[in-house]
Amino acid sequence: MKLRRTTNDNFVFQLSPREQEILFETINFYPLVPASHHRLTQAAAAQSDENQRLLEAALAEQRTENRRQIEALLKSPARLKKNGKSFHLELKAPELEWLLQVLNDIRVGSWLELGEPDEDKPPKLTPENFRFVVALEACGAFQAALLTALGESESPEWLA
């Protein structure tokens, strides 16, 4: 995925057919982070379990809206155009940031599915979890390309 041009608030990326396929397949994982993974602060949680249920309901609503936007974005001929042997994906800055958040959910969810691995504790690869390794790496590559396009030297606070 390569940035081809920017105009005002628009970013145009070039994707090979394989990159386009990987992006679409990866986005199909969304949402991947379980709602129960998002917890209220200890002070708010002490107030009641009802607050946690409200948080989870709000997350479910947001995820439904994100899923609707994903489908609309990826099916829009104005956003994704065949250009010779490649594809051009055109995003406005808010769409780009939103796509980063969706990819981050998939990346974190994949990490959770793999047992929260790190350098000292690599995941045990199985036929069942290998797709999460691929999704984790694909999201990282797409996020890097999008962040580079934004010209950010540091990730947004929510991505940390």
DSSP file (Angstrom, degrees, kcal/mol; ACC not computed):
  #  RESIDUE AA STRUCTURE BP1 BP2  ACC     N-H-->O    O-->H-N    N-H-->O    O-->H-N    TCO  KAPPA ALPHA  PHI   PSI    X-CA   Y-CA   Z-CA
    1    1 A M              0   0    0      0, 0.0     2,-0.4     0, 0.0    14,-0.2   0.000 360.0 360.0 360.0 120.3    0.0    0.0    0.0
    2    2 A K  E     -A   14   0A   0     12,-2.3    12,-3.3   147,-0.0     2,-0.5  -0.962 360.0-120.1-127.0 138.9    1.6    3.2   -1.2
    3    3 A L  E     +A   13   0A   0     -2,-0.4    10,-0.3    10,-0.2     3,-0.1  -0.640  30.4 177.9 -72.8 125.5    0.5    6.8   -0.9
    4    4 A R  E     -     0   0A   0      8,-3.4     2,-0.3    -2,-0.5     9,-0.2   0.823  58.4 -19.8 -98.0 -41.5    0.2    8.2   -4.4
    5    5 A R  E     -A   12   0A   0      7,-1.4     7,-2.8     2,-0.0     2,-0.4  -0.990  47.5-147.0-163.1 158.3   -1.0   11.7   -3.8
    6    6 A T  E     -A   11   0A   0     -2,-0.3     2,-0.4     5,-0.2     5,-0.2  -0.989  11.8-176.8-128.1 141.5   -2.7   14.0   -1.3
    7    7 A T  E >   -A   10   0A   0      3,-1.9     3,-3.4    -2,-0.4     2,-0.3  -0.957  61.7 -57.3-139.2 119.6   -5.0   16.9   -2.1
    8    8 A N  T 3  S-     0   0    0     -2,-0.4    84,-0.0     1,-0.3     0, 0.0  -0.277 127.5  -9.5  48.1-104.2   -6.3   19.1    0.6
    9    9 A D  T 3  S+     0   0    0     -2,-0.3    84,-1.8    -3,-0.1     2,-0.3   0.229 117.4  97.1-106.9  11.7   -8.1   16.6    2.9
   10   10 A N  E <   -AB   7  92A   0     -3,-3.4    -3,-1.9    82,-0.2     2,-0.4  -0.817  49.6-165.6-109.5 144.4   -7.9   13.5    0.5
   11   11 A F  E     -AB   6  91A   0     80,-3.0    80,-2.8    -2,-0.3     2,-0.5  -0.993   5.3-160.4-124.4 131.0   -5.3   10.7    0.5
   12   12 A V  E     -AB   5  90A   0     -7,-2.8    -8,-3.4    -2,-0.4    -7,-1.4  -0.961  11.1-170.6-116.7 121.3   -5.0    8.4   -2.5
   13   13 A F  E     -AB   3  89A   0     76,-2.9    76,-2.7    -2,-0.5     2,-0.5  -0.838  15.4-140.0-110.1 145.6   -3.3    5.0   -1.9
   14   14 A Q  E     -AB   2  88A   0    -12,-3.3   -12,-2.3    -2,-0.3     2,-0.4  -0.911  22.1-175.5-103.7 130.8   -2.3    2.5   -4.5
   15   15 A L  E     - B   0  87A   0     72,-2.7    72,-2.7    -2,-0.5    -2,-0.0  -0.977  22.5-129.2-124.9 138.4   -2.8   -1.2   -3.6
   16   16 A S     >  -     0   0    0     -2,-0.4     4,-2.6    70,-0.2     5,-0.2  -0.382  38.3-102.9 -71.2 163.3   -1.8   -4.2   -5.6
   17   17 A P  H  > S+     0   0    0      0, 0.0     4,-2.2     0, 0.0     5,-0.1   0.888 125.5  50.4 -56.1 -38.0   -4.6   -6.8   -6.1
   18   18 A R  H  > S+     0   0    0      2,-0.2     4,-2.6     1,-0.2     5,-0.2   0.911 109.9  49.3 -67.9 -41.7   -3.1   -8.9   -3.4
   19   19 A E  H  > S+     0   0    0      2,-0.2     4,-2.8     1,-0.2    -1,-0.2   0.907 110.6  50.9 -62.9 -41.0   -3.0   -6.0   -1.0
   20   20 A Q  H  X S+     0   0    0     -4,-2.6     4,-2.4     2,-0.2    -2,-0.2   0.925 111.6  47.8 -61.8 -43.8   -6.6   -5.1   -1.7
   21   21 A E  H  X S+     0   0    0     -4,-2.2     4,-2.7    -5,-0.2    -2,-0.2   0.918 112.8  47.9 -62.5 -44.7   -7.6   -8.7   -1.1
   22   22 A I  H  X S+     0   0    0     -4,-2.6     4,-2.6     2,-0.2     5,-0.2   0.907 111.1  51.4 -64.5 -42.1   -5.6   -8.8    2.2
   23   23 A L  H  X S+     0   0    0     -4,-2.8     4,-2.5     2,-0.2    -2,-0.2   0.943 113.0  44.7 -59.1 -48.9   -7.1   -5.5    3.4
   24   24 A F  H  X S+     0   0    0     -4,-2.4     4,-1.3     1,-0.2    -2,-0.2   0.923 114.9  47.6 -63.1 -45.2  -10.7   -6.7    2.7
   25   25 A E  H  < S+     0   0    0     -4,-2.7     4,-0.3     1,-0.2    -1,-0.2   0.889 113.5  48.7 -63.9 -38.6  -10.1  -10.1    4.3
   26   26 A T  H >< S+     0   0    0     -4,-2.6     3,-1.8     1,-0.2     4,-0.3   0.917 107.6  53.5 -67.5 -43.5   -8.5   -8.5    7.3
   27   27 A I  H >< S+     0   0    0     -4,-2.5     3,-1.6     1,-0.3    -1,-0.2   0.772  94.1  71.8 -64.9 -24.9  -11.3   -5.9    7.8
   28   28 A N  T 3< S+     0   0    0     -4,-1.3    -1,-0.3     1,-0.3    -2,-0.2   0.699  86.1  67.4 -63.5 -17.1  -13.8   -8.8    7.8
   29   29 A F  T <  S+     0   0    0     -3,-1.8    -1,-0.3    -4,-0.3    -2,-0.2   0.737  81.7 148.1 -70.8 -22.7  -12.4   -9.7   11.3
   30   30 A Y    <   +     0   0    0     -3,-1.6     2,-0.1    -4,-0.3    73,-0.0  -0.335  52.8  33.6 -68.0 139.1  -13.9   -6.5   12.7
   31   31 A P  S    S+     0   0    0      0, 0.0    -1,-0.1     0, 0.0    75,-0.1   0.636  72.6 145.4 -83.6 146.6  -14.8   -6.2   15.5
   32   32 A L        +     0   0    0      2,-0.1    74,-0.1    -2,-0.1    -2,-0.1   0.695  42.8  88.0-118.1 -31.3  -12.4   -8.5   17.2
   33   33 A V  S    S-     0   0    0      1,-0.1    76,-0.1     2,-0.0     5,-0.1  -0.605  84.9-117.7 -72.3 124.2  -11.7   -7.1   20.7
   34   34 A P    >>  -     0   0    0      0, 0.0     3,-1.8     0, 0.0     4,-0.5  -0.339  13.8-126.8 -62.1 142.9  -14.3   -8.5   23.0
   35   35 A A  G >4 S+     0   0    0      1,-0.3     3,-1.2     2,-0.2    24,-0.1   0.841 109.9  62.7 -58.7 -32.9  -16.6   -5.8   24.5
   36   36 A S  G 34 S+     0   0    0      1,-0.3    -1,-0.3    20,-0.0    20,-0.0   0.675  88.9  70.5 -68.3 -15.6  -15.7   -7.2   28.0
   37   37 A H  G <4 S+     0   0    0     -3,-1.8     2,-0.6     2,-0.0    -1,-0.3   0.808  83.6  79.2 -69.8 -28.7  -12.1   -6.3   27.4
   38   38 A H  S << S-     0   0    0     -3,-1.2     2,-0.4    -4,-0.5    21,-0.1  -0.719  70.4-174.5 -83.2 118.5  -13.0   -2.6   27.7
   39   39 A R        -     0   0    0     -2,-0.6     3,-0.1    16,-0.0     2,-0.1  -0.869  23.1-120.0-118.9 147.7  -13.3   -1.8   31.4
   40   40 A L        -     0   0    0     -2,-0.4    12,-0.0     1,-0.1    -1,-0.0  -0.317  47.0 -85.2 -71.5 163.7  -14.3    1.3   33.2
   41   41 A T     >  -     0   0    0      1,-0.1     4,-2.8    -2,-0.1     5,-0.2  -0.285  44.2-105.9 -63.3 160.8  -11.9    3.0   35.6
   42   42 A Q  H  > S+     0   0    0      1,-0.2     4,-1.9     2,-0.2     5,-0.1   0.881 120.2  52.6 -59.5 -38.9  -11.9    1.5   39.1
   43   43 A A  H  > S+     0   0    0      1,-0.2     4,-0.6     2,-0.2    -1,-0.2   0.929 114.1  41.3 -64.2 -45.0  -13.8    4.5   40.5
   44   44 A A  H >> S+     0   0    0      1,-0.2     4,-0.9     2,-0.2     3,-0.8   0.876 113.1  54.3 -70.6 -36.7  -16.6    4.2   37.9
   45   45 A A  H 3< S+     0   0    0     -4,-2.8     3,-0.3     1,-0.2    -1,-0.2   0.835 100.8  60.4 -66.4 -31.9  -16.7    0.4   38.2
   46   46 A A  H 3< S+     0   0    0     -4,-1.9    -1,-0.2    -5,-0.2    -2,-0.2   0.761  94.6  65.6 -66.5 -23.8  -17.2    0.6   41.9
   47   47 A Q  H << S-     0   0    0     -3,-0.8     2,-0.3    -4,-0.6    -1,-0.2   0.931 119.2 -48.4 -67.4 -45.0  -20.4    2.6   41.3
   48   48 A S     X  -     0   0    0     -4,-0.9     4,-0.7    -3,-0.3     3,-0.4  -0.945  34.9-111.4-179.6 160.8  -22.2   -0.4   39.7
   49   49 A D  H  > S+     0   0    0     -2,-0.3     4,-2.1     1,-0.2     5,-0.2   0.708 109.9  74.1 -72.3 -20.5  -22.2   -3.1   37.2
   50   50 A E  H  > S+     0   0    0      1,-0.2     4,-2.4     2,-0.2    -1,-0.2   0.880  90.2  56.1 -61.0 -37.6  -24.8   -1.1   35.3
   51   51 A N  H  > S+     0   0    0     -3,-0.4     4,-2.2     1,-0.2    -1,-0.2   0.894 106.7  49.8 -61.0 -39.9  -22.1    1.3   34.2
   52   52 A Q  H  X S+     0   0    0     -4,-0.7     4,-2.5     2,-0.2    -1,-0.2   0.906 110.0  50.4 -65.5 -41.5  -20.1   -1.5   32.6
   53   53 A R  H  X S+     0   0    0     -4,-2.1     4,-2.3     2,-0.2    -2,-0.2   0.893 109.7  51.1 -63.3 -39.1  -23.3   -2.7   30.8
   54   54 A L  H  X S+     0   0    0     -4,-2.4     4,-2.5     2,-0.2    -2,-0.2   0.911 109.8  50.0 -63.5 -41.9  -23.8    0.8   29.5
   55   55 A L  H  X S+     0   0    0     -4,-2.2     4,-2.4     1,-0.2    -2,-0.2   0.937 111.6  47.7 -60.6 -47.1  -20.3    0.9   28.3
   56   56 A E  H  X S+     0   0    0     -4,-2.5     4,-2.2     1,-0.2    -1,-0.2   0.865 111.2  51.1 -64.5 -36.3  -20.6   -2.4   26.5
   57   57 A A  H  X S+     0   0    0     -4,-2.3     4,-2.1     2,-0.2    -1,-0.2   0.913 110.6  48.7 -66.4 -42.2  -24.0   -1.3   24.9
   58   58 A A  H  X S+     0   0    0     -4,-2.5     4,-2.4     1,-0.2    -2,-0.2   0.899 111.5  50.0 -64.2 -40.1  -22.4    1.9   23.7
   59   59 A L  H  X S+     0   0    0     -4,-2.4     4,-2.7     2,-0.2    -2,-0.2   0.904 108.7  52.2 -63.8 -41.3  -19.4   -0.1   22.2
   60   60 A A  H  X S+     0   0    0     -4,-2.2     4,-2.0     2,-0.2    -2,-0.2   0.908 110.6  48.2 -61.7 -41.7  -21.9   -2.5   20.5
   61   61 A E  H  X S+     0   0    0     -4,-2.1     4,-2.1     2,-0.2    -2,-0.2   0.919 112.5  48.2 -64.3 -44.0  -23.7    0.5   18.9
   62   62 A Q  H  X S+     0   0    0     -4,-2.4     4,-2.7     1,-0.2    -2,-0.2   0.895 110.9  51.0 -63.9 -40.1  -20.4    2.1   17.8
   63   63 A R  H  X S+     0   0    0     -4,-2.7     4,-2.6     2,-0.2    -1,-0.2   0.876 107.9  52.5 -66.4 -37.3  -19.2   -1.3   16.3
   64   64 A T  H  X S+     0   0    0     -4,-2.0     4,-2.1     2,-0.2    -1,-0.2   0.926 112.0  46.0 -62.3 -44.4  -22.4   -1.7   14.4
   65   65 A E  H  X S+     0   0    0     -4,-2.1     4,-2.4     2,-0.2    -2,-0.2   0.906 112.4  50.6 -65.5 -41.9  -22.0    1.8   12.9
   66   66 A N  H  X S+     0   0    0     -4,-2.7     4,-2.6     2,-0.2    -2,-0.2   0.905 109.3  51.1 -61.9 -41.4  -18.3    1.1   12.1
   67   67 A R  H  X S+     0   0    0     -4,-2.6     4,-2.3     2,-0.2    -1,-0.2   0.908 110.2  49.7 -63.0 -41.7  -19.3   -2.2   10.4
   68   68 A R  H  X S+     0   0    0     -4,-2.1     4,-2.2     1,-0.2    -2,-0.2   0.915 112.3  47.6 -62.0 -43.5  -21.8   -0.3    8.3
   69   69 A Q  H  X S+     0   0    0     -4,-2.4     4,-2.9     2,-0.2    -2,-0.2   0.880 109.2  54.0 -66.4 -38.1  -19.2    2.3    7.4
   70   70 A I  H  X S+     0   0    0     -4,-2.6     4,-2.7     2,-0.2     5,-0.3   0.956 110.7  45.6 -58.8 -51.0  -16.7   -0.4    6.5
   71   71 A E  H  X S+     0   0    0     -4,-2.3     4,-1.3     1,-0.2    -2,-0.2   0.901 114.9  47.5 -61.9 -41.5  -19.1   -2.0    4.1
   72   72 A A  H  X S+     0   0    0     -4,-2.2     4,-0.7    -5,-0.2    -1,-0.2   0.922 113.6  48.2 -65.4 -43.4  -20.1    1.3    2.5
   73   73 A L  H >< S+     0   0    0     -4,-2.9     3,-0.8     1,-0.2     6,-0.2   0.935 114.1  44.0 -62.7 -48.0  -16.5    2.4    2.1
   74   74 A L  H 3< S+     0   0    0     -4,-2.7    -1,-0.2     1,-0.2    -2,-0.2   0.700 115.6  47.7 -76.6 -18.3  -15.2   -0.8    0.6
   75   75 A K  H 3< S+     0   0    0     -4,-1.3    -1,-0.2    -5,-0.3    -2,-0.2   0.477  85.7 109.2 -96.4  -3.2  -18.2   -1.2   -1.8
   76   76 A S    XX  -     0   0    0     -3,-0.8     4,-2.3    -4,-0.7     3,-1.0  -0.623  55.3-159.2 -79.5 116.6  -18.0    2.4   -2.9
   77   77 A P  T 34 S+     0   0    0      0, 0.0    -1,-0.2     0, 0.0     5,-0.1   0.753  94.0  59.7 -65.2 -20.9  -16.8    2.7   -6.5
   78   78 A A  T 34 S+     0   0    0      1,-0.1     3,-0.1     3,-0.1    12,-0.1   0.768 111.7  39.0 -75.2 -24.8  -15.9    6.3   -5.8
   79   79 A R  T <4 S+     0   0    0     -3,-1.0    11,-2.9     1,-0.3     2,-0.6   0.843 121.1  38.2 -92.5 -39.4  -13.5    5.2   -3.0
   80   80 A L  E  < S+C   89   0A   0     -4,-2.3     2,-0.4     9,-0.2    -1,-0.3  -0.944  72.6 175.6-121.4 112.3  -11.9    2.1   -4.5
   81   81 A K  E     -C   88   0A   0      7,-2.7     7,-3.0    -2,-0.6     2,-0.3  -0.937  32.2-122.2-122.1 136.9  -11.2    2.3   -8.2
   82   82 A K  E     -C   87   0A   0     -2,-0.4     2,-0.4     5,-0.2     5,-0.3  -0.592  29.6-176.2 -70.4 133.5   -9.4   -0.2  -10.4
   83   83 A N  E >   -C   86   0A   0      3,-3.4     3,-1.9    -2,-0.3     2,-0.4  -0.807  57.3 -61.7-137.2  91.7   -6.5    1.5  -12.1
   84   84 A G  T 3  S-     0   0    0     -2,-0.4    -1,-0.1     1,-0.3    -2,-0.0  -0.559 118.8 -17.1  67.4-123.4   -4.7   -0.8  -14.6
   85   85 A K  T 3  S+     0   0    0     -2,-0.4    -1,-0.3    -3,-0.1     2,-0.2   0.433 134.2  56.4 -93.2  -0.3   -3.5   -3.8  -12.6
   86   86 A S  E <  S- C   0  83A   0     -3,-1.9    -3,-3.4   -70,-0.2     2,-0.3  -0.570  77.0-118.6-120.4-175.5   -3.8   -2.0   -9.2
   87   87 A F  E     -BC  15  82A   0    -72,-2.7   -72,-2.7    -5,-0.3     2,-0.5  -0.936  11.5-144.7-124.7 148.1   -6.4   -0.3   -7.2
   88   88 A H  E     -BC  14  81A   0     -7,-3.0    -7,-2.7    -2,-0.3     2,-0.6  -0.973  12.1-164.2-112.4 126.1   -6.7    3.3   -5.9
   89   89 A L  E     -BC  13  80A   0    -76,-2.7   -76,-2.9    -2,-0.5     2,-0.5  -0.951   5.5-161.3-110.6 118.8   -8.2    3.8   -2.5
   90   90 A E  E     +B   12   0A   0    -11,-2.9     2,-0.4    -2,-0.6   -78,-0.2  -0.892  14.5 173.8-106.4 125.1   -9.3    7.4   -1.8
   91   91 A L  E     -B   11   0A   0    -80,-2.8   -80,-3.0    -2,-0.5     2,-0.2  -0.972  27.2-134.3-129.8 142.4   -9.8    8.5    1.8
   92   92 A K  E  >  -B   10   0A   0     -2,-0.4     4,-2.5   -82,-0.2     3,-0.4  -0.579  40.9-102.0 -83.0 158.7  -10.6   11.7    3.5
   93   93 A A  H  > S+     0   0    0    -84,-1.8     4,-2.4     1,-0.2     5,-0.2   0.888 122.5  49.6 -53.3 -46.1   -8.5   12.4    6.7
   94   94 A P  H  > S+     0   0    0      0, 0.0     4,-2.1     0, 0.0    -1,-0.2   0.878 112.0  49.4 -62.9 -34.3  -11.4   11.5    9.1
   95   95 A E  H  > S+     0   0    0     -3,-0.4     4,-2.8     2,-0.2    -2,-0.2   0.883 109.4  52.3 -68.0 -38.5  -11.9    8.2    7.2
   96   96 A L  H  X S+     0   0    0     -4,-2.5     4,-2.0     2,-0.2    -1,-0.2   0.927 111.5  45.6 -63.3 -45.0   -8.2    7.5    7.3
   97   97 A E  H  X S+     0   0    0     -4,-2.4     4,-1.7     2,-0.2    -2,-0.2   0.886 113.0  50.8 -66.3 -38.2   -8.2    8.0   11.1
   98   98 A W  H  X S+     0   0    0     -4,-2.1     4,-2.1    -5,-0.2    -2,-0.2   0.914 108.7  51.4 -64.6 -42.9  -11.4    5.9   11.5
   99   99 A L  H  X S+     0   0    0     -4,-2.8     4,-2.7     1,-0.2     5,-0.2   0.874 106.3  55.7 -62.4 -37.0   -9.8    3.1    9.4
  100  100 A L  H  X S+     0   0    0     -4,-2.0     4,-2.2     1,-0.2    -1,-0.2   0.908 107.5  49.1 -59.6 -41.5   -6.8    3.2   11.7
  101  101 A Q  H  X S+     0   0    0     -4,-1.7     4,-2.1     2,-0.2    -2,-0.2   0.901 111.0  49.2 -66.0 -40.9   -9.1    2.7   14.7
  102  102 A V  H  X S+     0   0    0     -4,-2.1     4,-1.9     2,-0.2    -2,-0.2   0.937 112.7  47.4 -63.2 -46.7  -10.8   -0.3   13.0
  103  103 A L  H  X S+     0   0    0     -4,-2.7     4,-2.6     1,-0.2    -2,-0.2   0.865 109.5  54.6 -62.8 -35.6   -7.4   -1.8   12.1
  104  104 A N  H  X S+     0   0    0     -4,-2.2     4,-3.0    -5,-0.2     5,-0.3   0.902 105.3  52.5 -66.0 -39.9   -6.2   -1.3   15.6
  105  105 A D  H  X S+     0   0    0     -4,-2.1     4,-2.6     1,-0.2    -1,-0.2   0.925 112.3  45.7 -59.1 -44.1   -9.2   -3.1   17.0
  106  106 A I  H  X S+     0   0    0     -4,-1.9     4,-2.4     2,-0.2    -2,-0.2   0.899 113.5  49.5 -66.6 -40.8   -8.4   -6.1   14.7
  107  107 A R  H  X S+     0   0    0     -4,-2.6     4,-2.1     2,-0.2    -2,-0.2   0.942 114.9  42.5 -65.2 -47.8   -4.7   -5.9   15.6
  108  108 A V  H  X S+     0   0    0     -4,-3.0     4,-2.5     1,-0.2    -2,-0.2   0.913 114.3  52.2 -65.5 -42.2   -5.3   -5.8   19.4
  109  109 A G  H  X S+     0   0    0     -4,-2.6     4,-2.5    -5,-0.3    -2,-0.2   0.887 109.1  49.9 -61.3 -38.9   -8.0   -8.5   19.1
  110  110 A S  H  X S+     0   0    0     -4,-2.4     4,-1.7     2,-0.2    -1,-0.2   0.912 109.4  51.6 -64.0 -42.6   -5.6  -10.8   17.2
  111  111 A W  H  <>S+     0   0    0     -4,-2.1     5,-2.5     1,-0.2    -2,-0.2   0.905 111.2  47.8 -60.7 -42.5   -3.0  -10.2   19.9
  112  112 A L  H ><5S+     0   0    0     -4,-2.5     3,-1.8     1,-0.2    -2,-0.2   0.920 109.4  52.8 -64.1 -43.8   -5.6  -11.2   22.5
  113  113 A E  H 3<5S+     0   0    0     -4,-2.5    -1,-0.2     1,-0.3    -2,-0.2   0.811 106.4  54.9 -61.7 -29.7   -6.6  -14.3   20.5
  114  114 A L  T 3<5S-     0   0    0     -4,-1.7    -1,-0.3    -5,-0.1    10,-0.2   0.389 127.0 -99.0 -85.7   3.5   -2.9  -15.3   20.4
  115  115 A G  T < 5 -     0   0    0     -3,-1.8    -3,-0.2     1,-0.1    -2,-0.1   0.755  63.1 -72.7  86.8  25.3   -2.6  -15.2   24.2
  116  116 A E  S   <S-     0   0    0     -5,-2.5    -4,-0.1    -6,-0.2    -1,-0.1   0.940  72.2-164.4  55.4  55.6   -1.0  -11.7   24.4
  117  117 A P        +     0   0    0      0, 0.0     2,-0.3     0, 0.0    -1,-0.1  -0.237  15.1 174.3 -70.2 158.5    2.4  -12.8   23.1
  118  118 A D  B >   -D  121   0B   0      3,-1.1     3,-0.5     0, 0.0     0, 0.0  -0.822  52.4 -76.6-144.6-172.8    5.6  -10.8   23.4
  119  119 A E  T 3  S+     0   0    0     -2,-0.3     0, 0.0     1,-0.3     0, 0.0   0.855 132.2  43.8 -60.8 -34.9    9.2  -11.4   22.6
  120  120 A D  T 3  S+     0   0    0      1,-0.3    -1,-0.3    -3,-0.0     0, 0.0   0.672 123.0  37.4 -83.4 -17.1    9.7  -13.6   25.7
  121  121 A K  B <  S-D  118   0B   0     -3,-0.5    -3,-1.1    -5,-0.1    -1,-0.3  -0.631  77.3-173.0-135.6  75.6    6.5  -15.5   25.1
  122  122 A P        -     0   0    0      0, 0.0     2,-0.1     0, 0.0    -3,-0.1  -0.310  34.9 -97.2 -67.6 155.2    5.9  -16.1   21.4
  123  123 A P        -     0   0    0      0, 0.0     2,-0.8     0, 0.0    -8,-0.1  -0.402  28.6-118.8 -72.6 148.8    2.5  -17.6   20.4
  124  124 A K        -     0   0    0    -10,-0.2     2,-0.3    -2,-0.1     5,-0.1  -0.798  36.1-134.9 -83.7 114.8    2.2  -21.3   19.8
  125  125 A L        +     0   0    0     -2,-0.8   -11,-0.0     3,-0.1    -1,-0.0  -0.547  33.1 166.0 -79.3 133.8    1.1  -21.4   16.2
  126  126 A T     >  -     0   0    0     -2,-0.3     4,-1.5     1,-0.0     3,-0.3  -0.894  51.8-105.1-134.7 164.6   -1.8  -23.8   15.3
  127  127 A P  T  4 S+     0   0    0      0, 0.0     4,-0.4     0, 0.0    -1,-0.0   0.824 121.2  54.1 -59.9 -28.5   -3.9  -24.1   12.2
  128  128 A E  T  4 S+     0   0    0      1,-0.2     3,-0.2     2,-0.1     4,-0.1   0.839 116.8  32.6 -75.5 -33.7   -6.7  -22.5   14.2
  129  129 A N  T >> S+     0   0    0     -3,-0.3     3,-1.3     1,-0.2     4,-1.1   0.502  89.9  93.2-104.5  -3.3   -4.8  -19.4   15.3
  130  130 A F  H 3X S+     0   0    0     -4,-1.5     4,-2.0     1,-0.3     3,-0.4   0.857  79.9  62.2 -59.6 -34.7   -2.6  -18.8   12.3
  131  131 A R  H 3> S+     0   0    0     -4,-0.4     4,-2.3     1,-0.2    -1,-0.3   0.809 100.3  54.5 -61.2 -28.9   -5.1  -16.4   10.8
  132  132 A F  H <> S+     0   0    0     -3,-1.3     4,-2.5     2,-0.2    -1,-0.2   0.833 104.5  53.1 -74.9 -31.3   -4.7  -14.1   13.8
  133  133 A V  H  X S+     0   0    0     -4,-1.1     4,-2.2    -3,-0.4    -2,-0.2   0.931 111.8  46.1 -63.6 -45.5   -0.9  -14.0   13.2
  134  134 A V  H  X S+     0   0    0     -4,-2.0     4,-2.9     2,-0.2     5,-0.2   0.925 113.6  48.4 -63.0 -45.4   -1.6  -12.9    9.6
  135  135 A A  H  X S+     0   0    0     -4,-2.3     4,-2.7     2,-0.2     5,-0.2   0.907 110.0  52.6 -62.9 -41.7   -4.2  -10.4   10.7
  136  136 A L  H  X S+     0   0    0     -4,-2.5     4,-1.8     1,-0.2    -1,-0.2   0.932 114.9  40.8 -58.4 -47.7   -1.9   -8.9   13.3
  137  137 A E  H  X S+     0   0    0     -4,-2.2     4,-2.1     2,-0.2    -2,-0.2   0.895 114.3  51.7 -70.4 -41.0    0.9   -8.4   10.8
  138  138 A A  H  X S+     0   0    0     -4,-2.9     4,-2.7     1,-0.2     5,-0.2   0.927 109.9  49.7 -62.5 -44.6   -1.3   -7.2    8.0
  139  139 A C  H  X S+     0   0    0     -4,-2.7     4,-3.0     1,-0.2     5,-0.2   0.914 109.3  52.3 -60.5 -42.3   -2.9   -4.6   10.3
  140  140 A G  H  X S+     0   0    0     -4,-1.8     4,-2.1    -5,-0.2    -1,-0.2   0.907 111.2  46.7 -60.0 -42.0    0.5   -3.4   11.4
  141  141 A A  H  X S+     0   0    0     -4,-2.1     4,-1.9     2,-0.2    -2,-0.2   0.924 114.9  45.4 -67.2 -44.6    1.6   -3.0    7.8
  142  142 A F  H  X S+     0   0    0     -4,-2.7     4,-2.4     1,-0.2    -2,-0.2   0.907 112.8  51.1 -66.2 -41.0   -1.6   -1.1    6.8
  143  143 A Q  H  X S+     0   0    0     -4,-3.0     4,-2.9    -5,-0.2     5,-0.3   0.911 108.1  52.6 -62.1 -41.7   -1.4    1.1    9.9
  144  144 A A  H  X S+     0   0    0     -4,-2.1     4,-2.3    -5,-0.2    -1,-0.2   0.915 110.5  47.5 -60.4 -43.2    2.2    2.0    9.2
  145  145 A A  H  X S+     0   0    0     -4,-1.9     4,-1.8     2,-0.2    -1,-0.2   0.908 114.2  46.6 -65.1 -41.9    1.3    3.1    5.7
  146  146 A L  H  X S+     0   0    0     -4,-2.4     4,-1.8     2,-0.2    -2,-0.2   0.909 113.1  48.4 -68.0 -41.9   -1.7    5.1    6.9
  147  147 A L  H  X>S+     0   0    0     -4,-2.9     5,-1.8     2,-0.2     4,-0.7   0.884 109.6  52.9 -66.3 -38.2    0.3    6.8    9.7
  148  148 A T  H ><5S+     0   0    0     -4,-2.3     3,-0.9    -5,-0.3    -1,-0.2   0.911 107.3  52.8 -61.0 -41.1    3.1    7.6    7.2
  149  149 A A  H 3<5S+     0   0    0     -4,-1.8    -1,-0.2     1,-0.3    -2,-0.2   0.874 105.1  53.7 -63.5 -36.6    0.5    9.2    5.0
  150  150 A L  H 3<5S-     0   0    0     -4,-1.8    -1,-0.3    -5,-0.1    -2,-0.2   0.661 109.8-128.2 -71.1 -13.8   -0.7   11.4    7.9
  151  151 A G  T <<5 +     0   0    0     -3,-0.9     2,-0.4    -4,-0.7    -3,-0.2   0.771  54.1 153.9  73.3  25.7    2.9   12.5    8.4
  152  152 A E      < -     0   0    0     -5,-1.8    -1,-0.3     1,-0.1    -2,-0.1  -0.724  36.4-166.5 -91.5 133.9    2.9   11.6   12.0
  153  153 A S  S    S+     0   0    0     -2,-0.4     2,-0.3    -3,-0.1    -1,-0.1   0.710  81.6  40.2 -86.7 -21.5    6.1   10.7   13.7
  154  154 A E  S    S-     0   0    0     -7,-0.1    -1,-0.1     0, 0.0     3,-0.1  -0.936  92.5-107.6-124.5 150.1    4.2    9.3   16.7
  155  155 A S        -     0   0    0     -2,-0.3     5,-0.1     1,-0.1    -2,-0.1  -0.359  45.9 -91.4 -69.5 152.5    1.1    7.3   16.8
  156  156 A P    >>  -     0   0    0      0, 0.0     3,-1.8     0, 0.0     4,-0.6  -0.280  41.5-106.9 -58.9 154.5   -2.2    8.9   18.0
  157  157 A E  G >4 S+     0   0    0      1,-0.3     3,-1.0     2,-0.2    -2,-0.1   0.846 118.8  56.1 -54.3 -39.5   -2.8    8.5   21.7
  158  158 A W  G 34 S+     0   0    0      1,-0.2    -1,-0.3     2,-0.1    -3,-0.0   0.670 101.4  59.1 -70.6 -15.3   -5.5    5.9   21.2
  159  159 A L  G <4        0   0    0     -3,-1.8    -1,-0.2     1,-0.2    -2,-0.2   0.655 360.0 360.0 -87.3 -16.2   -3.2    3.7   19.2
  160  160 A A    <<        0   0    0     -3,-1.0    -1,-0.2    -4,-0.6    -2,-0.1   0.494 360.0 360.0 -68.3 360.0   -0.7    3.3   22.0
